[in-house]
Amino acid sequence: MSEAAAAKRAVRKAARGKAVRGKTAVTFAARLDLEHVWRRYGEAYALQDVTLEVPASTVLCLLGPSGCGKTTLLRIAAGVERPSSGRVLVDAEEVAGPNRFVSPEKRGVGLMFQDFALFPHLSILDNVAFGLRSLTKSQGRAEALHALERVGLAQYAKEYPHILSGGEQQRVALARAIAPRPGVILMDEPFSGLDSQLREAMREDTLAIVREARATCIVVTHDAEEAMRMGDRVALMQKGRIVQTGTAPELYRAPSTLFAARVFSDLNEMRSTVRGGRAETPLGTFPAKGLAEGTDAIVCVRQSGVRLLKPGKGTPGRILDTRFLGDVGLVEVAVQGLDDPVLARVREADVPEKGAEVGVAVDEGAILVFEAGNGDEGPSP
């Protein structure tokens, strides 16, 4: 049976409602490296001396707030933009640099945009086959159909994008990205337009497809939880720079700056001064490793690390307010010596009454101490 006939048969089978999700074709994963990349727009810098290594078959999440340069970095990796200086290498071959620039379609890179960027005048099958220019028409349609089968949408091959929901359009965009079997897949906040339940399902499904394909992948996100759940590694960006790279546990447990700590945890922050290697606060005195005597410090306590005790134990406190958050409650506690209330996340069943007297204690593992100003405003250009 010819490939064209096989493709038509699969479409008819899908239309009868018998299609199942297939397996993703394995790609030859490529290593991606960015070396000292800068991007300047007039007098403003979107990227400043970015160096990033993404080993083959690694899923790396590029995390940071809006406007920090994540999308610009992704577009430079894809070849949609040129760096002002620096180099981009795919499997040690320079694809962007002072003396060479390889067009996006020749880099072996698949790009999935935030808005999906589907062509409304093309069928769903033709949308997925659009980038398969090196194949014959029948081969391209067969590969496109295989990709649609993997995302569970082969039954819509002859339809047009406007009939699909947001989640289904996201799947079509993913099918189009994996159809050419790229060595690197780049995704720009692919789940941001979906509701929370659908976003979680699509995140897990997308990750499974990328794992099956064994492709190298960069996922841009501003959601720390998403980055921790999806990424083998996480690169945290701030104001055009990479400020820390590592596994999710490394970044959570040992953030290098106050900015990084705030990204990964809900914190209580208290001013202090280092005396004898320790930082004193109304909640206790804690080790301040690496900080010199007399250094102004900020002591951070994770909200999940605050424990509420019976009156007479720990530091005295009084409940100011409580907020119901489902399985947990957010409790505001007034503590003498602190201008701001201490926030604690406790089991919903353990939330005390407003106005109750309590004791407050903190877990040592929930303490982070930084020099005041360390990474708070971001690195200088």
C-alpha positions in Angstrom: 0.0 0.0 0.0 1.3 3.4 -0.9 1.9 6.1 1.7 -0.8 8.3 0.2 -3.3 5.4 0.3 -2.2 4.6 3.9 -2.8 8.2 4.9 -6.3 8.3 3.3 -7.2 5.0 5.0 -6.1 6.4 8.4 -8.2 9.6 7.8 -11.3 7.4 7.1 -10.6 5.3 10.1 -10.3 8.4 12.3 -13.5 9.8 10.9 -15.3 6.6 12.0 -14.2 7.4 15.6 -11.7 4.5 15.8 -8.5 6.5 16.0 -6.3 6.1 19.0 -3.2 8.0 19.9 -0.1 6.5 18.3 3.5 6.7 19.4 5.6 9.7 18.7 8.4 9.1 16.1 11.8 9.2 17.7 14.1 12.1 16.6 17.9 12.6 16.8 18.1 15.0 19.7 20.5 17.9 19.3 22.5 19.8 21.8 21.8 23.5 21.9 24.3 26.1 23.2 24.1 29.9 23.5 27.4 31.6 24.1 27.5 35.2 25.4 24.4 36.3 23.5 23.4 39.9 23.6 20.3 41.5 22.0 20.0 45.3 21.8 17.1 47.4 20.7 18.4 51.0 20.4 19.8 51.9 23.8 18.0 49.1 25.6 19.2 45.6 26.1 16.7 42.7 26.0 19.5 40.1 26.6 22.8 40.6 28.3 25.7 38.1 28.0 23.4 35.0 28.1 25.3 31.7 28.1 23.1 28.6 28.3 23.9 24.9 27.7 21.0 22.5 26.9 22.3 18.9 26.5 20.6 16.5 24.0 17.2 15.1 25.1 17.0 17.5 28.1 13.8 19.5 28.9 14.8 22.9 30.1 12.3 25.4 31.4 13.2 29.1 30.9 11.5 30.8 33.8 11.1 34.5 34.6 8.7 37.4 34.9 7.2 39.1 31.8 9.7 41.3 30.0 12.8 39.5 31.3 13.9 38.4 27.8 12.6 34.8 27.7 10.8 35.1 24.4 13.6 37.1 22.8 16.1 34.3 23.7 13.8 31.7 22.3 13.4 33.6 19.0 17.1 33.9 18.7 17.6 30.2 19.3 14.9 29.5 16.6 16.5 31.9 14.1 13.5 34.2 14.0 15.8 37.0 15.4 19.5 37.6 15.1 21.7 38.2 18.2 23.4 41.6 18.4 26.5 39.6 19.4 27.3 36.1 20.6 26.8 32.7 19.1 24.1 30.0 18.8 25.2 26.4 18.2 23.2 23.2 17.4 25.3 20.1 17.9 28.5 22.3 18.0 27.7 23.8 14.6 27.3 27.5 14.6 23.9 28.6 13.3 24.1 32.2 14.4 27.2 34.3 15.0 29.4 37.0 13.7 30.1 35.2 10.4 27.2 32.9 9.9 23.4 32.9 10.1 21.3 29.8 9.3 17.7 30.3 8.5 15.1 28.8 10.8 13.9 26.1 8.4 17.4 24.7 8.1 18.2 24.5 11.8 16.3 21.4 12.7 14.3 23.4 15.3 10.6 23.2 15.9 8.9 26.3 17.3 5.6 26.4 19.1 4.2 29.9 19.5 2.1 31.1 22.4 -0.9 31.9 20.2 -0.5 28.6 18.2 -0.2 30.6 14.9 -2.4 28.2 12.9 -3.4 29.2 9.4 -7.2 29.6 9.3 -7.5 29.0 5.5 -5.7 25.6 5.7 -7.1 22.3 6.9 -5.8 21.0 10.1 -3.8 18.3 8.2 -2.3 21.0 5.9 -1.4 23.1 8.9 0.6 20.3 10.4 2.2 19.4 7.0 3.1 23.0 6.3 6.7 22.7 7.4 7.4 19.4 5.7 8.6 21.0 2.4 11.5 18.5 2.0 9.0 15.6 1.5 6.7 14.8 -1.3 3.1 15.9 -0.8 2.0 12.4 0.0 4.9 11.8 2.4 4.2 15.1 4.1 0.6 14.3 4.6 1.4 10.9 5.9 3.9 12.3 8.5 1.4 15.1 9.4 -1.4 12.5 10.0 0.9 10.4 12.2 1.6 13.5 14.3 -2.2 14.2 14.5 -2.8 10.7 15.6 -0.3 11.1 18.4 -2.1 14.1 19.8 -5.5 12.4 19.3 -6.9 14.7 16.6 -6.6 12.6 13.4 -10.5 12.7 13.1 -10.3 16.4 12.5 -7.7 16.2 9.7 -10.0 17.6 7.0 -11.5 20.3 9.2 -10.3 23.8 9.9 -8.9 25.4 13.0 -11.9 27.5 13.9 -13.9 24.5 14.9 -11.4 23.5 17.6 -11.2 24.5 21.2 -8.2 26.2 22.6 -6.8 23.0 24.0 -7.3 21.2 20.7 -5.6 24.1 18.8 -2.7 23.7 21.2 -2.5 20.0 20.3 -2.4 20.9 16.6 0.4 23.3 17.1 2.3 20.6 19.0 1.7 18.2 16.2 3.1 20.7 13.7 6.1 21.2 15.9 7.0 17.5 16.2 6.0 16.5 12.6 9.4 17.3 11.0 11.1 15.4 13.9 13.3 18.3 14.9 16.3 17.8 17.1 15.2 20.8 19.2 11.7 21.9 20.1 11.1 25.4 21.4 7.8 26.3 23.2 6.8 29.9 24.1 4.4 29.7 27.1 2.3 27.0 25.3 -0.2 26.6 28.1 -0.8 30.2 29.2 -4.1 30.6 27.3 -5.8 27.5 28.8 -7.9 27.2 32.0 -6.2 25.6 35.0 -7.6 22.0 34.7 -6.9 21.8 30.9 -3.5 23.4 31.4 -2.5 20.6 33.8 -3.7 17.9 31.4 -2.1 19.4 28.4 1.2 20.0 30.3 1.4 16.3 31.2 0.4 15.1 27.7 2.9 17.5 26.0 5.7 16.4 28.3 4.9 12.7 27.5 5.1 13.4 23.8 8.4 15.2 24.1 9.8 12.4 26.2 8.7 9.8 23.6 10.3 11.9 20.8 13.5 12.2 22.9 13.9 15.7 21.5 15.8 18.5 23.3 13.2 21.0 24.5 13.1 24.5 25.9 9.8 25.6 27.5 9.3 29.3 28.3 7.1 29.9 31.3 6.5 32.5 34.0 5.0 29.8 36.3 7.5 28.4 38.8 5.4 25.4 39.6 5.1 24.6 35.9 8.9 24.9 35.5 9.5 22.6 38.4 7.1 20.0 37.2 8.2 19.9 33.6 11.9 20.7 33.5 14.9 18.4 33.9 16.6 21.7 34.5 15.4 25.3 35.1 17.1 28.5 34.0 15.9 31.5 35.9 16.0 34.9 34.1 15.9 38.4 35.4 16.3 41.6 33.4 17.9 40.0 30.4 20.3 37.7 32.3 20.4 34.1 33.5 20.7 34.4 37.2 20.7 30.7 38.2 20.5 27.4 36.5 20.0 23.9 38.0 17.5 21.3 38.8 14.2 22.3 40.4 15.2 21.0 43.9 18.5 22.9 43.7 16.8 26.2 42.8 14.1 25.7 45.5 16.4 24.6 48.3 19.4 26.9 47.6 18.3 30.0 45.6 21.3 32.2 44.9 19.5 35.5 45.4 16.5 37.0 47.1 14.8 37.3 43.7 15.2 33.6 43.1 13.9 32.8 46.5 10.8 34.9 45.9 10.1 33.1 42.6 10.0 29.7 44.1 8.4 30.3 47.5 5.9 32.5 49.4 8.0 34.2 52.0 7.9 36.2 55.2 10.8 38.7 55.1 12.4 40.3 58.1 15.3 42.8 58.3 18.3 41.9 60.5 21.9 42.5 61.1 24.5 39.8 61.3 26.1 39.4 64.8 28.5 36.5 65.5 27.5 34.7 62.4 23.8 34.8 63.1 20.8 36.9 62.2 18.5 37.8 65.0 14.7 38.2 64.5 11.6 38.2 66.7 11.0 34.6 65.5 14.5 33.5 66.5 18.2 33.7 65.7 19.4 31.9 62.6 22.7 31.0 61.0 23.9 33.6 58.4 26.6 31.6 56.6 28.9 33.6 54.4 27.8 37.0 55.7 30.3 39.2 57.4 29.9 40.8 60.8 27.5 43.8 60.7 26.0 42.9 57.3 22.5 44.1 56.7 20.5 41.0 56.0 17.0 39.8 55.1 15.8 36.7 56.8 13.2 34.8 54.8 10.9 32.3 56.3 8.8 30.1 53.9 5.1 30.4 54.8 4.8 26.6 54.7 7.6 26.5 57.4 5.7 28.5 60.0 4.1 26.3 62.7 1.3 27.4 65.0 1.5 26.1 68.5 -0.5 26.3 71.7 -0.2 29.5 73.7 2.8 29.5 76.0 5.0 27.7 73.5 7.3 29.4 70.9 7.0 33.1 70.1 3.7 34.7 71.3 1.3 35.7 68.5 -2.3 36.6 67.9 -4.4 35.6 64.9 -5.4 38.7 62.9 -7.1 37.0 59.9 -7.6 33.7 58.1 -8.3 33.0 54.4 -9.7 29.8 53.1 -7.6 28.3 50.2 -9.1 24.9 49.9 -6.9 22.2 51.5 -4.9 24.8 53.3 -5.6 28.1 55.1 -3.6 31.2 55.0 -3.3 32.7 58.5 -2.1 36.2 59.4 -0.4 36.3 62.8 0.7 39.5 64.7 4.1 39.0 66.4 5.6 41.6 68.7 8.6 43.3 67.1 7.4 42.9 63.5 5.6 45.6 61.6 4.0 43.2 59.1 2.0 40.1 60.1 3.6 36.6 59.7 1.8 34.5 57.1 1.5 30.8 57.7 0.0 28.1 55.5 -1.6 25.4 57.6 -4.0 22.5 57.1 -7.5 23.8 56.7 -8.6 21.7 59.6 -6.0 23.3 61.8 -6.9 26.9 61.1 -7.4 28.7 64.4 -10.2 31.3 65.2 -9.6 34.9 64.5 -8.3 36.7 67.6 -6.9 33.5 69.2 -3.6 33.6 71.0 -1.0 31.1 69.6 2.7 30.3 69.8 4.8 30.7 66.6 7.7 28.5 65.6 9.6 28.0 62.4 11.3 25.0 60.8 15.1 25.5 60.4 14.8 24.1 56.8 12.4 26.9 55.9 15.0 29.7 56.6 16.9 31.5 54.0 19.3 34.4 54.8 20.5 36.9 52.2 22.5 40.1 52.2 20.1 43.0 51.8 20.0 44.0 48.1 21.4 40.6 47.0 19.7 40.1 43.6 16.6 42.1 44.7 16.9 44.7 42.0 18.7 42.4 39.5 22.2 42.5 38.1 23.7 45.7 36.7 24.2 45.9 32.9 
